[in-house]
Amino acid sequence: MKEICIAAGLLESEIELTKYHVENPDHDSQPFYESLAFDKLTEYLCNEGEMPYRIAKAIDEEPDLWILNYLTSCNSNSAVVE
């Protein structure tokens, strides 16, 4: 996950926020979708062709939940939180 976040241009504090929301998806103190991390990850994942257009536009699914699920389900080394 950290490498994906770095590639998306997240700062260390944004990576920590994202990690927190990946580990605690039901916590709502600051919704993930209101963060700069969400904006950066959305742009990055769309540009990389990972996030489908209809999800990015919140037609088929909520993009914030999709991103958190995507980061959770990645099985590559780039998805491992260090």
PyMOL Python script that loads the backbone (N, CA, C, O; Angstrom):
from pymol import cmd

cmd.read_pdbstr("""\
ATOM      1  N   MET A   1       0.815  -1.183   0.000  1.00  0.00           N
ATOM      2  CA  MET A   1       0.000   0.000   0.000  1.00  0.00           C
ATOM      3  C   MET A   1       0.861   1.250   0.000  1.00  0.00           C
ATOM      4  O   MET A   1       0.530   2.230  -0.667  1.00  0.00           O
ATOM      5  N   LYS A   2       1.954   1.229   0.734  1.00  0.00           N
ATOM      6  CA  LYS A   2       2.776   2.426   0.849  1.00  0.00           C
ATOM      7  C   LYS A   2       3.340   2.848  -0.502  1.00  0.00           C
ATOM      8  O   LYS A   2       3.372   4.040  -0.808  1.00  0.00           O
ATOM      9  N   GLU A   3       3.781   1.898  -1.309  1.00  0.00           N
ATOM     10  CA  GLU A   3       4.329   2.238  -2.625  1.00  0.00           C
ATOM     11  C   GLU A   3       3.256   2.835  -3.532  1.00  0.00           C
ATOM     12  O   GLU A   3       3.538   3.749  -4.307  1.00  0.00           O
ATOM     13  N   ILE A   4       2.041   2.331  -3.443  1.00  0.00           N
ATOM     14  CA  ILE A   4       0.934   2.891  -4.216  1.00  0.00           C
ATOM     15  C   ILE A   4       0.665   4.321  -3.762  1.00  0.00           C
ATOM     16  O   ILE A   4       0.475   5.216  -4.586  1.00  0.00           O
ATOM     17  N   CYS A   5       0.650   4.526  -2.474  1.00  0.00           N
ATOM     18  CA  CYS A   5       0.417   5.867  -1.922  1.00  0.00           C
ATOM     19  C   CYS A   5       1.519   6.838  -2.334  1.00  0.00           C
ATOM     20  O   CYS A   5       1.240   7.983  -2.689  1.00  0.00           O
ATOM     21  N   ILE A   6       2.753   6.389  -2.288  1.00  0.00           N
ATOM     22  CA  ILE A   6       3.875   7.236  -2.695  1.00  0.00           C
ATOM     23  C   ILE A   6       3.765   7.567  -4.184  1.00  0.00           C
ATOM     24  O   ILE A   6       3.984   8.710  -4.585  1.00  0.00           O
ATOM     25  N   ALA A   7       3.429   6.576  -4.995  1.00  0.00           N
ATOM     26  CA  ALA A   7       3.275   6.806  -6.433  1.00  0.00           C
ATOM     27  C   ALA A   7       2.150   7.799  -6.718  1.00  0.00           C
ATOM     28  O   ALA A   7       2.192   8.524  -7.712  1.00  0.00           O
ATOM     29  N   ALA A   8       1.152   7.827  -5.846  1.00  0.00           N
ATOM     30  CA  ALA A   8       0.030   8.753  -6.005  1.00  0.00           C
ATOM     31  C   ALA A   8       0.370  10.148  -5.483  1.00  0.00           C
ATOM     32  O   ALA A   8      -0.418  11.080  -5.645  1.00  0.00           O
ATOM     33  N   GLY A   9       1.538  10.296  -4.858  1.00  0.00           N
ATOM     34  CA  GLY A   9       1.974  11.601  -4.380  1.00  0.00           C
ATOM     35  C   GLY A   9       1.514  11.972  -2.982  1.00  0.00           C
ATOM     36  O   GLY A   9       1.500  13.147  -2.618  1.00  0.00           O
ATOM     37  N   LEU A  10       1.134  10.960  -2.193  1.00  0.00           N
ATOM     38  CA  LEU A  10       0.697  11.240  -0.833  1.00  0.00           C
ATOM     39  C   LEU A  10       1.870  11.597   0.064  1.00  0.00           C
ATOM     40  O   LEU A  10       2.961  11.041  -0.064  1.00  0.00           O
ATOM     41  N   LEU A  11       1.629  12.533   0.970  1.00  0.00           N
ATOM     42  CA  LEU A  11       2.601  12.871   2.003  1.00  0.00           C
ATOM     43  C   LEU A  11       2.533  11.819   3.094  1.00  0.00           C
ATOM     44  O   LEU A  11       1.583  11.037   3.146  1.00  0.00           O
ATOM     45  N   GLU A  12       3.528  11.792   3.963  1.00  0.00           N
ATOM     46  CA  GLU A  12       3.573  10.774   5.029  1.00  0.00           C
ATOM     47  C   GLU A  12       2.310  10.819   5.898  1.00  0.00           C
ATOM     48  O   GLU A  12       1.775   9.773   6.268  1.00  0.00           O
ATOM     49  N   SER A  13       1.837  12.015   6.222  1.00  0.00           N
ATOM     50  CA  SER A  13       0.617  12.129   7.045  1.00  0.00           C
ATOM     51  C   SER A  13      -0.607  11.589   6.300  1.00  0.00           C
ATOM     52  O   SER A  13      -1.506  11.020   6.920  1.00  0.00           O
ATOM     53  N   GLU A  14      -0.644  11.761   4.985  1.00  0.00           N
ATOM     54  CA  GLU A  14      -1.751  11.240   4.181  1.00  0.00           C
ATOM     55  C   GLU A  14      -1.672   9.726   4.066  1.00  0.00           C
ATOM     56  O   GLU A  14      -2.699   9.048   4.011  1.00  0.00           O
ATOM     57  N   ILE A  15      -0.460   9.198   4.028  1.00  0.00           N
ATOM     58  CA  ILE A  15      -0.282   7.744   4.009  1.00  0.00           C
ATOM     59  C   ILE A  15      -0.780   7.151   5.324  1.00  0.00           C
ATOM     60  O   ILE A  15      -1.462   6.126   5.330  1.00  0.00           O
ATOM     61  N   GLU A  16      -0.440   7.794   6.426  1.00  0.00           N
ATOM     62  CA  GLU A  16      -0.904   7.320   7.739  1.00  0.00           C
ATOM     63  C   GLU A  16      -2.422   7.363   7.838  1.00  0.00           C
ATOM     64  O   GLU A  16      -3.037   6.440   8.373  1.00  0.00           O
ATOM     65  N   LEU A  17      -3.030   8.434   7.324  1.00  0.00           N
ATOM     66  CA  LEU A  17      -4.489   8.548   7.324  1.00  0.00           C
ATOM     67  C   LEU A  17      -5.110   7.427   6.491  1.00  0.00           C
ATOM     68  O   LEU A  17      -6.089   6.807   6.905  1.00  0.00           O
ATOM     69  N   THR A  18      -4.540   7.178   5.330  1.00  0.00           N
ATOM     70  CA  THR A  18      -5.046   6.114   4.454  1.00  0.00           C
ATOM     71  C   THR A  18      -4.897   4.756   5.129  1.00  0.00           C
ATOM     72  O   THR A  18      -5.822   3.944   5.116  1.00  0.00           O
ATOM     73  N   LYS A  19      -3.741   4.518   5.715  1.00  0.00           N
ATOM     74  CA  LYS A  19      -3.507   3.255   6.434  1.00  0.00           C
ATOM     75  C   LYS A  19      -4.541   3.081   7.543  1.00  0.00           C
ATOM     76  O   LYS A  19      -5.076   1.989   7.731  1.00  0.00           O
ATOM     77  N   TYR A  20      -4.820   4.154   8.272  1.00  0.00           N
ATOM     78  CA  TYR A  20      -5.813   4.096   9.345  1.00  0.00           C
ATOM     79  C   TYR A  20      -7.183   3.699   8.790  1.00  0.00           C
ATOM     80  O   TYR A  20      -7.863   2.847   9.362  1.00  0.00           O
ATOM     81  N   HIS A  21      -7.582   4.309   7.688  1.00  0.00           N
ATOM     82  CA  HIS A  21      -8.898   4.008   7.120  1.00  0.00           C
ATOM     83  C   HIS A  21      -8.953   2.615   6.502  1.00  0.00           C
ATOM     84  O   HIS A  21     -10.013   1.989   6.501  1.00  0.00           O
ATOM     85  N   VAL A  22      -7.840   2.121   5.980  1.00  0.00           N
ATOM     86  CA  VAL A  22      -7.803   0.745   5.473  1.00  0.00           C
ATOM     87  C   VAL A  22      -8.008  -0.225   6.633  1.00  0.00           C
ATOM     88  O   VAL A  22      -8.734  -1.211   6.508  1.00  0.00           O
ATOM     89  N   GLU A  23      -7.366   0.062   7.753  1.00  0.00           N
ATOM     90  CA  GLU A  23      -7.452  -0.827   8.918  1.00  0.00           C
ATOM     91  C   GLU A  23      -8.740  -0.639   9.718  1.00  0.00           C
ATOM     92  O   GLU A  23      -9.134  -1.536  10.464  1.00  0.00           O
ATOM     93  N   ASN A  24      -9.401   0.506   9.578  1.00  0.00           N
ATOM     94  CA  ASN A  24     -10.622   0.828  10.329  1.00  0.00           C
ATOM     95  C   ASN A  24     -11.676   1.409   9.382  1.00  0.00           C
ATOM     96  O   ASN A  24     -12.031   2.581   9.508  1.00  0.00           O
ATOM     97  N   PRO A  25     -12.176   0.617   8.446  1.00  0.00           N
ATOM     98  CA  PRO A  25     -13.063   1.159   7.406  1.00  0.00           C
ATOM     99  C   PRO A  25     -14.381   1.728   7.924  1.00  0.00           C
ATOM    100  O   PRO A  25     -15.011   2.526   7.230  1.00  0.00           O
ATOM    101  N   ASP A  26     -14.807   1.348   9.101  1.00  0.00           N
ATOM    102  CA  ASP A  26     -16.091   1.829   9.619  1.00  0.00           C
ATOM    103  C   ASP A  26     -15.957   3.070  10.488  1.00  0.00           C
ATOM    104  O   ASP A  26     -16.967   3.610  10.939  1.00  0.00           O
ATOM    105  N   HIS A  27     -14.742   3.534  10.734  1.00  0.00           N
ATOM    106  CA  HIS A  27     -14.538   4.700  11.599  1.00  0.00           C
ATOM    107  C   HIS A  27     -14.776   5.969  10.793  1.00  0.00           C
ATOM    108  O   HIS A  27     -14.330   6.076   9.651  1.00  0.00           O
ATOM    109  N   ASP A  28     -15.475   6.927  11.385  1.00  0.00           N
ATOM    110  CA  ASP A  28     -15.896   8.107  10.636  1.00  0.00           C
ATOM    111  C   ASP A  28     -15.439   9.436  11.229  1.00  0.00           C
ATOM    112  O   ASP A  28     -16.082  10.451  10.960  1.00  0.00           O
ATOM    113  N   SER A  29     -14.369   9.491  12.018  1.00  0.00           N
ATOM    114  CA  SER A  29     -13.960  10.760  12.618  1.00  0.00           C
ATOM    115  C   SER A  29     -13.665  11.798  11.543  1.00  0.00           C
ATOM    116  O   SER A  29     -14.088  12.947  11.671  1.00  0.00           O
ATOM    117  N   GLN A  30     -12.963  11.429  10.509  1.00  0.00           N
ATOM    118  CA  GLN A  30     -12.799  12.240   9.307  1.00  0.00           C
ATOM    119  C   GLN A  30     -12.999  11.284   8.150  1.00  0.00           C
ATOM    120  O   GLN A  30     -12.145  10.443   7.871  1.00  0.00           O
ATOM    121  N   PRO A  31     -14.131  11.418   7.478  1.00  0.00           N
ATOM    122  CA  PRO A  31     -14.356  10.495   6.367  1.00  0.00           C
ATOM    123  C   PRO A  31     -13.213  10.548   5.355  1.00  0.00           C
ATOM    124  O   PRO A  31     -12.698  11.616   5.025  1.00  0.00           O
ATOM    125  N   PHE A  32     -12.839   9.382   4.881  1.00  0.00           N
ATOM    126  CA  PHE A  32     -11.737   9.277   3.934  1.00  0.00           C
ATOM    127  C   PHE A  32     -12.001  10.112   2.685  1.00  0.00           C
ATOM    128  O   PHE A  32     -11.084  10.720   2.134  1.00  0.00           O
ATOM    129  N   TYR A  33     -13.271  10.141   2.236  1.00  0.00           N
ATOM    130  CA  TYR A  33     -13.585  10.863   0.999  1.00  0.00           C
ATOM    131  C   TYR A  33     -13.404  12.373   1.118  1.00  0.00           C
ATOM    132  O   TYR A  33     -13.407  13.067   0.101  1.00  0.00           O
ATOM    133  N   GLU A  34     -13.248  12.894   2.322  1.00  0.00           N
ATOM    134  CA  GLU A  34     -13.022  14.328   2.514  1.00  0.00           C
ATOM    135  C   GLU A  34     -11.534  14.672   2.586  1.00  0.00           C
ATOM    136  O   GLU A  34     -11.178  15.822   2.845  1.00  0.00           O
ATOM    137  N   SER A  35     -10.674  13.699   2.362  1.00  0.00           N
ATOM    138  CA  SER A  35      -9.234  13.919   2.515  1.00  0.00           C
ATOM    139  C   SER A  35      -8.543  14.155   1.177  1.00  0.00           C
ATOM    140  O   SER A  35      -9.030  13.747   0.122  1.00  0.00           O
ATOM    141  N   LEU A  36      -7.404  14.820   1.250  1.00  0.00           N
ATOM    142  CA  LEU A  36      -6.559  14.992   0.072  1.00  0.00           C
ATOM    143  C   LEU A  36      -6.026  13.646  -0.407  1.00  0.00           C
ATOM    144  O   LEU A  36      -5.796  13.455  -1.601  1.00  0.00           O
ATOM    145  N   ALA A  37      -5.830  12.722   0.518  1.00  0.00           N
ATOM    146  CA  ALA A  37      -5.363  11.385   0.159  1.00  0.00           C
ATOM    147  C   ALA A  37      -6.349  10.724  -0.805  1.00  0.00           C
ATOM    148  O   ALA A  37      -5.942  10.095  -1.781  1.00  0.00           O
ATOM    149  N   PHE A  38      -7.636  10.868  -0.529  1.00  0.00           N
ATOM    150  CA  PHE A  38      -8.662  10.311  -1.408  1.00  0.00           C
ATOM    151  C   PHE A  38      -8.556  10.927  -2.802  1.00  0.00           C
ATOM    152  O   PHE A  38      -8.585  10.217  -3.807  1.00  0.00           O
ATOM    153  N   ASP A  39      -8.434  12.248  -2.854  1.00  0.00           N
ATOM    154  CA  ASP A  39      -8.334  12.928  -4.153  1.00  0.00           C
ATOM    155  C   ASP A  39      -7.125  12.444  -4.948  1.00  0.00           C
ATOM    156  O   ASP A  39      -7.232  12.151  -6.139  1.00  0.00           O
ATOM    157  N   LYS A  40      -5.975  12.361  -4.280  1.00  0.00           N
ATOM    158  CA  LYS A  40      -4.744  11.940  -4.957  1.00  0.00           C
ATOM    159  C   LYS A  40      -4.831  10.491  -5.421  1.00  0.00           C
ATOM    160  O   LYS A  40      -4.419  10.170  -6.536  1.00  0.00           O
ATOM    161  N   LEU A  41      -5.364   9.616  -4.572  1.00  0.00           N
ATOM    162  CA  LEU A  41      -5.484   8.205  -4.940  1.00  0.00           C
ATOM    163  C   LEU A  41      -6.494   8.014  -6.073  1.00  0.00           C
ATOM    164  O   LEU A  41      -6.278   7.195  -6.966  1.00  0.00           O
ATOM    165  N   THR A  42      -7.586   8.763  -6.036  1.00  0.00           N
ATOM    166  CA  THR A  42      -8.576   8.671  -7.109  1.00  0.00           C
ATOM    167  C   THR A  42      -7.947   9.056  -8.439  1.00  0.00           C
ATOM    168  O   THR A  42      -8.094   8.342  -9.432  1.00  0.00           O
ATOM    169  N   GLU A  43      -7.251  10.179  -8.458  1.00  0.00           N
ATOM    170  CA  GLU A  43      -6.609  10.628  -9.698  1.00  0.00           C
ATOM    171  C   GLU A  43      -5.578   9.613 -10.184  1.00  0.00           C
ATOM    172  O   GLU A  43      -5.531   9.277 -11.367  1.00  0.00           O
ATOM    173  N   TYR A  44      -4.759   9.134  -9.262  1.00  0.00           N
ATOM    174  CA  TYR A  44      -3.720   8.170  -9.632  1.00  0.00           C
ATOM    175  C   TYR A  44      -4.324   6.876 -10.174  1.00  0.00           C
ATOM    176  O   TYR A  44      -3.918   6.396 -11.232  1.00  0.00           O
ATOM    177  N   LEU A  45      -5.290   6.313  -9.454  1.00  0.00           N
ATOM    178  CA  LEU A  45      -5.867   5.031  -9.864  1.00  0.00           C
ATOM    179  C   LEU A  45      -6.660   5.156 -11.165  1.00  0.00           C
ATOM    180  O   LEU A  45      -6.711   4.206 -11.947  1.00  0.00           O
ATOM    181  N   CYS A  46      -7.272   6.305 -11.406  1.00  0.00           N
ATOM    182  CA  CYS A  46      -7.950   6.535 -12.688  1.00  0.00           C
ATOM    183  C   CYS A  46      -6.932   6.636 -13.819  1.00  0.00           C
ATOM    184  O   CYS A  46      -7.103   6.027 -14.875  1.00  0.00           O
ATOM    185  N   ASN A  47      -5.877   7.406 -13.589  1.00  0.00           N
ATOM    186  CA  ASN A  47      -4.845   7.574 -14.620  1.00  0.00           C
ATOM    187  C   ASN A  47      -4.130   6.268 -14.945  1.00  0.00           C
ATOM    188  O   ASN A  47      -3.699   6.059 -16.078  1.00  0.00           O
ATOM    189  N   GLU A  48      -4.004   5.395 -13.959  1.00  0.00           N
ATOM    190  CA  GLU A  48      -3.353   4.103 -14.161  1.00  0.00           C
ATOM    191  C   GLU A  48      -4.302   3.059 -14.753  1.00  0.00           C
ATOM    192  O   GLU A  48      -3.883   1.948 -15.079  1.00  0.00           O
ATOM    193  N   GLY A  49      -5.571   3.418 -14.889  1.00  0.00           N
ATOM    194  CA  GLY A  49      -6.550   2.489 -15.439  1.00  0.00           C
ATOM    195  C   GLY A  49      -7.036   1.442 -14.463  1.00  0.00           C
ATOM    196  O   GLY A  49      -7.633   0.445 -14.869  1.00  0.00           O
ATOM    197  N   GLU A  50      -6.793   1.649 -13.198  1.00  0.00           N
ATOM    198  CA  GLU A  50      -7.211   0.679 -12.175  1.00  0.00           C
ATOM    199  C   GLU A  50      -8.660   0.908 -11.734  1.00  0.00           C
ATOM    200  O   GLU A  50      -9.401  -0.053 -11.523  1.00  0.00           O
ATOM    201  N   MET A  51      -9.064   2.165 -11.596  1.00  0.00           N
ATOM    202  CA  MET A  51     -10.416   2.474 -11.124  1.00  0.00           C
ATOM    203  C   MET A  51     -11.335   2.680 -12.333  1.00  0.00           C
ATOM    204  O   MET A  51     -11.082   3.548 -13.168  1.00  0.00           O
ATOM    205  N   PRO A  52     -12.385   1.891 -12.419  1.00  0.00           N
ATOM    206  CA  PRO A  52     -13.327   2.061 -13.518  1.00  0.00           C
ATOM    207  C   PRO A  52     -14.013   3.438 -13.472  1.00  0.00           C
ATOM    208  O   PRO A  52     -14.254   3.987 -12.397  1.00  0.00           O
ATOM    209  N   TYR A  53     -14.315   3.971 -14.635  1.00  0.00           N
ATOM    210  CA  TYR A  53     -14.940   5.287 -14.759  1.00  0.00           C
ATOM    211  C   TYR A  53     -16.233   5.379 -13.955  1.00  0.00           C
ATOM    212  O   TYR A  53     -16.465   6.367 -13.257  1.00  0.00           O
ATOM    213  N   ARG A  54     -17.072   4.352 -14.051  1.00  0.00           N
ATOM    214  CA  ARG A  54     -18.378   4.397 -13.375  1.00  0.00           C
ATOM    215  C   ARG A  54     -18.246   4.368 -11.863  1.00  0.00           C
ATOM    216  O   ARG A  54     -19.149   4.812 -11.154  1.00  0.00           O
ATOM    217  N   ILE A  55     -17.136   3.855 -11.362  1.00  0.00           N
ATOM    218  CA  ILE A  55     -16.892   3.919  -9.916  1.00  0.00           C
ATOM    219  C   ILE A  55     -16.331   5.283  -9.559  1.00  0.00           C
ATOM    220  O   ILE A  55     -16.724   5.864  -8.547  1.00  0.00           O
ATOM    221  N   ALA A  56     -15.429   5.802 -10.362  1.00  0.00           N
ATOM    222  CA  ALA A  56     -14.866   7.132 -10.109  1.00  0.00           C
ATOM    223  C   ALA A  56     -15.964   8.188 -10.068  1.00  0.00           C
ATOM    224  O   ALA A  56     -15.856   9.163  -9.325  1.00  0.00           O
ATOM    225  N   LYS A  57     -17.012   8.006 -10.852  1.00  0.00           N
ATOM    226  CA  LYS A  57     -18.139   8.947 -10.894  1.00  0.00           C
ATOM    227  C   LYS A  57     -19.246   8.567  -9.909  1.00  0.00           C
ATOM    228  O   LYS A  57     -20.316   9.175  -9.918  1.00  0.00           O
ATOM    229  N   ALA A  58     -18.999   7.569  -9.063  1.00  0.00           N
ATOM    230  CA  ALA A  58     -19.944   7.115  -8.033  1.00  0.00           C
ATOM    231  C   ALA A  58     -21.283   6.662  -8.619  1.00  0.00           C
ATOM    232  O   ALA A  58     -22.337   6.882  -8.023  1.00  0.00           O
ATOM    233  N   ILE A  59     -21.228   6.029  -9.787  1.00  0.00           N
ATOM    234  CA  ILE A  59     -22.441   5.514 -10.414  1.00  0.00           C
ATOM    235  C   ILE A  59     -22.726   4.099  -9.916  1.00  0.00           C
ATOM    236  O   ILE A  59     -23.848   3.790  -9.515  1.00  0.00           O
ATOM    237  N   ASP A  60     -21.708   3.244  -9.944  1.00  0.00           N
ATOM    238  CA  ASP A  60     -21.901   1.843  -9.578  1.00  0.00           C
ATOM    239  C   ASP A  60     -21.491   1.532  -8.133  1.00  0.00           C
ATOM    240  O   ASP A  60     -21.962   0.557  -7.546  1.00  0.00           O
ATOM    241  N   GLU A  61     -20.629   2.349  -7.577  1.00  0.00           N
ATOM    242  CA  GLU A  61     -20.089   2.071  -6.240  1.00  0.00           C
ATOM    243  C   GLU A  61     -19.477   3.361  -5.703  1.00  0.00           C
ATOM    244  O   GLU A  61     -19.134   4.259  -6.472  1.00  0.00           O
ATOM    245  N   GLU A  62     -19.344   3.449  -4.398  1.00  0.00           N
ATOM    246  CA  GLU A  62     -18.729   4.619  -3.791  1.00  0.00           C
ATOM    247  C   GLU A  62     -17.212   4.543  -3.984  1.00  0.00           C
ATOM    248  O   GLU A  62     -16.594   3.561  -3.572  1.00  0.00           O
ATOM    249  N   PRO A  63     -16.605   5.555  -4.598  1.00  0.00           N
ATOM    250  CA  PRO A  63     -15.179   5.480  -4.910  1.00  0.00           C
ATOM    251  C   PRO A  63     -14.280   5.386  -3.681  1.00  0.00           C
ATOM    252  O   PRO A  63     -13.231   4.745  -3.741  1.00  0.00           O
ATOM    253  N   ASP A  64     -14.664   6.007  -2.575  1.00  0.00           N
ATOM    254  CA  ASP A  64     -13.825   5.927  -1.374  1.00  0.00           C
ATOM    255  C   ASP A  64     -13.770   4.505  -0.840  1.00  0.00           C
ATOM    256  O   ASP A  64     -12.707   4.027  -0.442  1.00  0.00           O
ATOM    257  N   LEU A  65     -14.906   3.833  -0.831  1.00  0.00           N
ATOM    258  CA  LEU A  65     -14.930   2.443  -0.355  1.00  0.00           C
ATOM    259  C   LEU A  65     -14.193   1.533  -1.332  1.00  0.00           C
ATOM    260  O   LEU A  65     -13.521   0.590  -0.915  1.00  0.00           O
ATOM    261  N   TRP A  66     -14.316   1.811  -2.626  1.00  0.00           N
ATOM    262  CA  TRP A  66     -13.614   1.022  -3.628  1.00  0.00           C
ATOM    263  C   TRP A  66     -12.102   1.126  -3.417  1.00  0.00           C
ATOM    264  O   TRP A  66     -11.393   0.120  -3.458  1.00  0.00           O
ATOM    265  N   ILE A  67     -11.612   2.356  -3.190  1.00  0.00           N
ATOM    266  CA  ILE A  67     -10.174   2.557  -2.978  1.00  0.00           C
ATOM    267  C   ILE A  67      -9.703   1.791  -1.748  1.00  0.00           C
ATOM    268  O   ILE A  67      -8.685   1.100  -1.798  1.00  0.00           O
ATOM    269  N   LEU A  68     -10.436   1.908  -0.648  1.00  0.00           N
ATOM    270  CA  LEU A  68     -10.029   1.200   0.573  1.00  0.00           C
ATOM    271  C   LEU A  68     -10.051  -0.310   0.361  1.00  0.00           C
ATOM    272  O   LEU A  68      -9.152  -1.011   0.823  1.00  0.00           O
ATOM    273  N   ASN A  69     -11.065  -0.817  -0.331  1.00  0.00           N
ATOM    274  CA  ASN A  69     -11.120  -2.252  -0.629  1.00  0.00           C
ATOM    275  C   ASN A  69      -9.990  -2.663  -1.574  1.00  0.00           C
ATOM    276  O   ASN A  69      -9.402  -3.733  -1.418  1.00  0.00           O
ATOM    277  N   TYR A  70      -9.693  -1.819  -2.542  1.00  0.00           N
ATOM    278  CA  TYR A  70      -8.605  -2.093  -3.483  1.00  0.00           C
ATOM    279  C   TYR A  70      -7.281  -2.210  -2.735  1.00  0.00           C
ATOM    280  O   TYR A  70      -6.523  -3.156  -2.947  1.00  0.00           O
ATOM    281  N   LEU A  71      -7.011  -1.252  -1.868  1.00  0.00           N
ATOM    282  CA  LEU A  71      -5.752  -1.275  -1.115  1.00  0.00           C
ATOM    283  C   LEU A  71      -5.692  -2.466  -0.165  1.00  0.00           C
ATOM    284  O   LEU A  71      -4.622  -3.031   0.062  1.00  0.00           O
ATOM    285  N   THR A  72      -6.835  -2.845   0.387  1.00  0.00           N
ATOM    286  CA  THR A  72      -6.894  -4.001   1.282  1.00  0.00           C
ATOM    287  C   THR A  72      -6.648  -5.300   0.536  1.00  0.00           C
ATOM    288  O   THR A  72      -5.979  -6.199   1.044  1.00  0.00           O
ATOM    289  N   SER A  73      -7.192  -5.396  -0.676  1.00  0.00           N
ATOM    290  CA  SER A  73      -7.137  -6.661  -1.400  1.00  0.00           C
ATOM    291  C   SER A  73      -5.894  -6.845  -2.264  1.00  0.00           C
ATOM    292  O   SER A  73      -5.683  -7.927  -2.810  1.00  0.00           O
ATOM    293  N   CYS A  74      -5.074  -5.815  -2.397  1.00  0.00           N
ATOM    294  CA  CYS A  74      -3.853  -5.969  -3.192  1.00  0.00           C
ATOM    295  C   CYS A  74      -2.981  -7.060  -2.575  1.00  0.00           C
ATOM    296  O   CYS A  74      -2.766  -7.088  -1.363  1.00  0.00           O
ATOM    297  N   ASN A  75      -2.494  -7.938  -3.409  1.00  0.00           N
ATOM    298  CA  ASN A  75      -1.685  -9.043  -2.901  1.00  0.00           C
ATOM    299  C   ASN A  75      -0.203  -8.881  -3.204  1.00  0.00           C
ATOM    300  O   ASN A  75       0.611  -9.704  -2.785  1.00  0.00           O
ATOM    301  N   SER A  76       0.152  -7.827  -3.929  1.00  0.00           N
ATOM    302  CA  SER A  76       1.555  -7.639  -4.296  1.00  0.00           C
ATOM    303  C   SER A  76       2.317  -7.000  -3.152  1.00  0.00           C
ATOM    304  O   SER A  76       1.721  -6.489  -2.204  1.00  0.00           O
ATOM    305  N   ASN A  77       3.644  -7.032  -3.246  1.00  0.00           N
ATOM    306  CA  ASN A  77       4.475  -6.394  -2.230  1.00  0.00           C
ATOM    307  C   ASN A  77       4.217  -4.903  -2.158  1.00  0.00           C
ATOM    308  O   ASN A  77       4.406  -4.302  -1.100  1.00  0.00           O
ATOM    309  N   SER A  78       3.789  -4.285  -3.259  1.00  0.00           N
ATOM    310  CA  SER A  78       3.548  -2.844  -3.258  1.00  0.00           C
ATOM    311  C   SER A  78       2.336  -2.480  -2.419  1.00  0.00           C
ATOM    312  O   SER A  78       2.112  -1.302  -2.139  1.00  0.00           O
ATOM    313  N   ALA A  79       1.551  -3.472  -2.011  1.00  0.00           N
ATOM    314  CA  ALA A  79       0.363  -3.196  -1.212  1.00  0.00           C
ATOM    315  C   ALA A  79       0.599  -3.429   0.275  1.00  0.00           C
ATOM    316  O   ALA A  79      -0.296  -3.188   1.084  1.00  0.00           O
ATOM    317  N   VAL A  80       1.765  -3.884   0.639  1.00  0.00           N
ATOM    318  CA  VAL A  80       2.030  -4.193   2.037  1.00  0.00           C
ATOM    319  C   VAL A  80       2.370  -2.917   2.805  1.00  0.00           C
ATOM    320  O   VAL A  80       3.227  -2.138   2.390  1.00  0.00           O
ATOM    321  N   VAL A  81       1.694  -2.719   3.916  1.00  0.00           N
ATOM    322  CA  VAL A  81       1.994  -1.568   4.759  1.00  0.00           C
ATOM    323  C   VAL A  81       3.252  -1.873   5.540  1.00  0.00           C
ATOM    324  O   VAL A  81       3.335  -2.900   6.214  1.00  0.00           O
ATOM    325  N   GLU A  82       4.226  -0.994   5.455  1.00  0.00           N
ATOM    326  CA  GLU A  82       5.498  -1.227   6.139  1.00  0.00           C
ATOM    327  C   GLU A  82       5.565  -0.465   7.425  1.00  0.00           C
ATOM    328  O   GLU A  82       6.567  -0.541   8.137  1.00  0.00           O
TER     329      GLU A  82
END
""", "prot")
cmd.dss("prot")
cmd.show_as("cartoon", "prot")
cmd.util.cbc("prot")
cmd.orient("prot")
